[in-house]
Amino acid sequence: MTDALVIVFVKNIKLGTVKTRLAKTIGDFGAFEVYSELVKITEKATEALDIDKRIYFSNAVVDTKWQNEFKTVQSGADLGERMLNAFKDGFESGYKRIVLIGSDLPDINSTHIKKGIEALASSDVVFGPAEDGGYYLVGLSKMYSSIFTNKPWSQSNLLEQTLQELHNNKVTVSTLETLNDIDTYEDLIASDFYKSNKKLQE
């Protein structure tokens, strides 16, 4: 067991249930293809890490993904509660620094995740800001439940509001470089991920 843990939140790749905002423009199958590729990128980014990993699926464990890693299903009524429960599980298991990432980032690599873990040596909390005002990574060196409760999920002021609250409570925070996650058609066609992937352009 390492003292650090990487948690990955993955939506089960099922037609009609992934990237629903994107699907409105490119259809369910297109969204399915995009998300399948993003999950592969996330898997590759975490494979290179010599750090314990726990993979949390939205509905059901998929054995073919992240082979030989700890896999389970997310629990909670909303995203905040699901993340909170995953962090609680990690701290209760004895991990000291925990970073959680999603799986819709075309530009994520192992360096981003490592930097998140390293930031927790000197900060209580770390965020990887997303261009849409949310975050693609959140890390904690101890439990701050308030991060995950009563927050404007999927809104452009999510990170700003969360940072303000932590600042008011004198919690030390680090931030990583800003990345763009893929939620809309505009996000997709602006990304190098799309421009360099012939399969998605068909």
C-alpha positions as CSV (number, residue, x, y, z in Angstrom):
1,M,0.0,0.0,0.0
2,T,1.3,3.5,-0.9
3,D,0.5,6.4,1.4
4,A,-1.1,8.2,-1.6
5,L,-4.2,7.1,-3.6
6,V,-5.6,8.0,-7.0
7,I,-9.4,7.7,-7.3
8,V,-10.9,7.6,-10.9
9,F,-14.6,8.3,-11.4
10,V,-15.8,6.5,-14.6
11,K,-19.2,6.6,-16.2
12,N,-20.2,3.2,-17.5
13,I,-19.8,3.5,-21.3
14,K,-23.3,2.8,-22.4
15,L,-25.1,4.2,-25.4
16,G,-27.4,7.1,-24.6
17,T,-26.0,7.7,-21.1
18,V,-22.6,9.3,-21.6
19,K,-21.8,12.8,-22.6
20,T,-25.5,13.7,-22.9
21,R,-24.9,17.4,-23.6
22,L,-22.5,16.4,-26.4
23,A,-25.0,13.8,-27.7
24,K,-27.5,16.5,-28.4
25,T,-25.2,17.7,-31.2
26,I,-23.4,14.6,-32.5
27,G,-25.9,11.9,-31.5
28,D,-25.7,9.1,-28.9
29,F,-23.3,7.0,-30.9
30,G,-20.9,9.9,-31.5
31,A,-20.9,10.7,-27.8
32,F,-20.3,7.0,-27.0
33,E,-17.3,6.9,-29.3
34,V,-15.8,10.1,-27.8
35,Y,-16.3,9.0,-24.2
36,S,-14.8,5.5,-25.0
37,E,-11.6,7.3,-26.3
38,L,-11.5,9.6,-23.3
39,V,-11.6,6.6,-20.9
40,K,-8.7,5.0,-22.8
41,I,-6.7,8.2,-22.3
42,T,-7.5,8.3,-18.5
43,E,-6.6,4.6,-18.2
44,K,-3.2,5.3,-19.9
45,A,-2.5,8.3,-17.7
46,T,-3.1,6.3,-14.5
47,E,-1.3,3.1,-15.6
48,A,2.1,4.8,-15.5
49,L,1.7,5.8,-11.8
50,D,3.3,3.7,-9.1
51,I,0.5,4.7,-6.7
52,D,-2.5,2.8,-5.5
53,K,-5.6,3.3,-7.6
54,R,-9.3,2.8,-7.0
55,I,-11.7,2.9,-9.9
56,Y,-15.3,3.9,-9.1
57,F,-17.8,3.1,-11.9
58,S,-21.2,4.8,-12.1
59,N,-23.3,1.7,-12.3
60,A,-21.4,-1.5,-12.6
61,V,-17.8,-2.7,-12.5
62,V,-16.2,-3.4,-15.9
63,D,-13.6,-6.1,-15.6
64,T,-11.9,-5.3,-18.9
65,K,-10.9,-1.8,-17.7
66,W,-8.1,-1.1,-15.3
67,Q,-7.2,-4.8,-14.9
68,N,-5.7,-5.8,-11.6
69,E,-6.9,-2.6,-9.9
70,F,-9.4,-2.1,-7.1
71,K,-12.8,-1.5,-8.7
72,T,-16.2,-0.7,-7.2
73,V,-19.4,1.3,-7.8
74,Q,-20.0,4.9,-6.7
75,S,-22.5,5.4,-3.9
76,G,-24.5,8.6,-3.2
77,A,-27.4,10.7,-4.4
78,D,-25.4,13.3,-6.3
79,L,-21.8,13.9,-7.6
80,G,-20.8,15.6,-4.3
81,E,-22.0,12.8,-2.1
82,R,-20.4,10.2,-4.4
83,M,-17.0,11.9,-4.2
84,L,-17.3,12.5,-0.5
85,N,-18.0,8.7,0.1
86,A,-15.0,7.8,-2.1
87,F,-12.7,10.1,-0.1
88,K,-14.0,8.8,3.2
89,D,-13.3,5.2,2.1
90,G,-9.8,6.2,1.2
91,F,-9.0,7.9,4.4
92,E,-10.6,5.1,6.5
93,S,-8.3,2.7,4.6
94,G,-5.3,4.7,5.9
95,Y,-4.3,6.7,2.9
96,K,-2.8,10.1,3.7
97,R,-3.0,12.0,0.3
98,I,-5.9,11.3,-2.0
99,V,-6.5,12.7,-5.5
100,L,-9.7,12.1,-7.5
101,I,-10.0,12.6,-11.2
102,G,-12.8,12.2,-13.7
103,S,-12.5,10.5,-17.1
104,D,-13.4,13.1,-19.7
105,L,-10.1,14.9,-20.1
106,P,-8.3,14.6,-23.4
107,D,-5.1,16.2,-22.2
108,I,-4.6,14.5,-18.8
109,N,-1.4,12.6,-18.2
110,S,0.4,11.0,-15.3
111,T,2.3,14.3,-14.6
112,H,-0.9,16.2,-13.7
113,I,-1.9,13.5,-11.3
114,K,1.6,13.3,-9.8
115,K,1.7,17.1,-9.3
116,G,-1.7,16.8,-7.5
117,I,-0.3,14.2,-5.1
118,E,2.9,16.3,-4.6
119,A,1.0,19.5,-3.9
120,L,-0.7,17.7,-0.9
121,A,2.7,17.6,0.9
122,S,2.4,21.3,1.5
123,S,-1.3,22.1,1.0
124,D,-4.5,20.8,2.6
125,V,-6.4,20.7,-0.8
126,V,-5.5,20.8,-4.4
127,F,-7.6,21.5,-7.5
128,G,-7.0,21.0,-11.2
129,P,-9.2,23.8,-12.6
130,A,-11.3,23.1,-15.8
131,E,-11.9,25.8,-18.3
132,D,-15.7,25.7,-17.7
133,G,-15.3,26.8,-14.1
134,G,-15.4,23.4,-12.5
135,Y,-12.4,21.2,-11.8
136,Y,-11.0,18.0,-13.3
137,L,-9.0,17.0,-10.2
138,V,-9.5,17.4,-6.5
139,G,-7.1,16.2,-3.8
140,L,-7.2,16.2,0.0
141,S,-4.6,15.5,2.7
142,K,-7.4,15.4,5.2
143,M,-11.2,15.3,5.0
144,Y,-13.0,18.5,4.2
145,S,-16.6,17.4,3.7
146,S,-17.8,21.0,2.9
147,I,-16.1,20.8,-0.5
148,F,-18.7,18.2,-1.5
149,T,-21.9,19.6,0.1
150,N,-24.3,22.2,-1.2
151,K,-22.3,23.1,-4.3
152,P,-23.4,24.2,-7.7
153,W,-22.5,21.1,-9.7
154,S,-22.0,21.6,-13.4
155,Q,-22.2,25.4,-13.0
156,S,-19.5,27.9,-14.1
157,N,-19.0,29.2,-10.5
158,L,-18.3,25.8,-8.9
159,L,-14.6,26.2,-8.3
160,E,-14.8,29.9,-7.5
161,Q,-17.4,29.3,-4.8
162,T,-15.5,26.3,-3.4
163,L,-12.2,28.2,-3.2
164,Q,-13.9,31.1,-1.5
165,E,-15.3,28.9,1.2
166,L,-12.0,27.2,1.8
167,H,-10.2,30.6,1.9
168,N,-12.7,31.8,4.5
169,N,-12.0,28.7,6.6
170,K,-8.2,29.2,6.3
171,V,-7.6,26.0,4.4
172,T,-4.5,26.0,2.3
173,V,-5.1,25.3,-1.4
174,S,-2.9,24.6,-4.4
175,T,-4.0,24.7,-8.0
176,L,-2.6,22.9,-11.0
177,E,-2.7,24.0,-14.7
178,T,-6.2,24.5,-16.2
179,L,-7.4,21.8,-18.6
180,N,-10.5,21.6,-20.8
181,D,-12.9,18.7,-20.3
182,I,-15.2,17.7,-23.1
183,D,-18.8,18.4,-22.3
184,T,-20.1,20.1,-25.5
185,Y,-19.6,20.0,-29.2
186,E,-17.6,23.3,-29.0
187,D,-15.3,21.7,-26.5
188,L,-14.8,18.7,-28.7
189,I,-14.0,20.4,-32.0
190,A,-11.7,22.9,-30.3
191,S,-9.6,20.1,-28.8
192,D,-6.3,18.6,-30.2
193,F,-7.8,15.3,-29.1
194,Y,-10.5,15.6,-31.8
195,K,-8.2,17.1,-34.4
196,S,-5.7,14.3,-34.1
197,N,-8.2,11.5,-34.0
198,K,-9.3,10.4,-37.4
199,K,-11.7,7.8,-36.1
200,L,-13.8,10.5,-34.3
201,Q,-13.9,12.8,-37.4
202,E,-15.5,10.2,-39.6
